[in-house]
């Protein structure tokens, strides 16, 4: 019986890995750079957040509120029973229990997903709440895995982890400005009107993101060695994306999706690996 349960759990983790590889080449590559024992837990976290995000962003023509409500209930049921027939939730509940991920982080994440189902005017307070729930808590979940029970280390790295999640999310908001508005009717940045989005608006947002990245870097260099290169590579990818965005005008950004080419990503990977090996991050 125990061997069959192990087989089930292994199969579920492979499902989370598949979801990650299908949805994000950048994060998939970053995870491959983690030490072996960290990979499956991070796949499990990504699979969970990816499925919730799909409900609110992709399942058009369905009752998204009902689907998200069921997903939330199924999540809590899996956490209580310590098993689920949903392979994504089964792996997630295992990681939550193994690494003592707080229920408050899960609540905040699911609350932020629910926010995407309503028409919000993104004031500064709502913006901060959304970024915390949709991005910062995901970084904290991953940090629980990286620190593996070292509470002192976790507490010392919490703020940089939040800053990194915040920076990633804000870069995504800038990159997806056009699609977020045209497909979902959203502009996340407080006080910004899509139709009058200006170079001054863009510069202020970029300065805010740069500060987040600067704060995050102080924590990245202090991460456990098994996690450092993978997180650093994600940081490098996103800071390079931000540099590309910075070189574009507000008008072009509002009309085009900026990305880092696969060739450029490969160069960044090689440079990051060399810097990590030489311990000069």
Secondary structure, 3 states (H helix, E strand, C coil): CHHHHHHHHHHHHHHHHHHHHHHCHHHHHHHHCCCHHHHHHHHHHHHHHHHHHHHHHCCCCCCHHHHHHHHHHHHHHHHHHCCCCCHHHHHHHHHHHHHCCCHHHHHHHHHHHHHCCCCCCCCHHHHHHHHHHHHHHHHHHHHHHHHCCCHHHHHHHHHHHHHHHHHHHHHHHHHCHHHHHHHHCCCCCCCCCHHHCCHHHHHHHHHHHHHHHHHHHHHHCCCCHHHHHHHHHHHHHHHHHHHHHHCCCHHHHCCCCCCCCHHHHHHHHHHHHHHHHCCCC
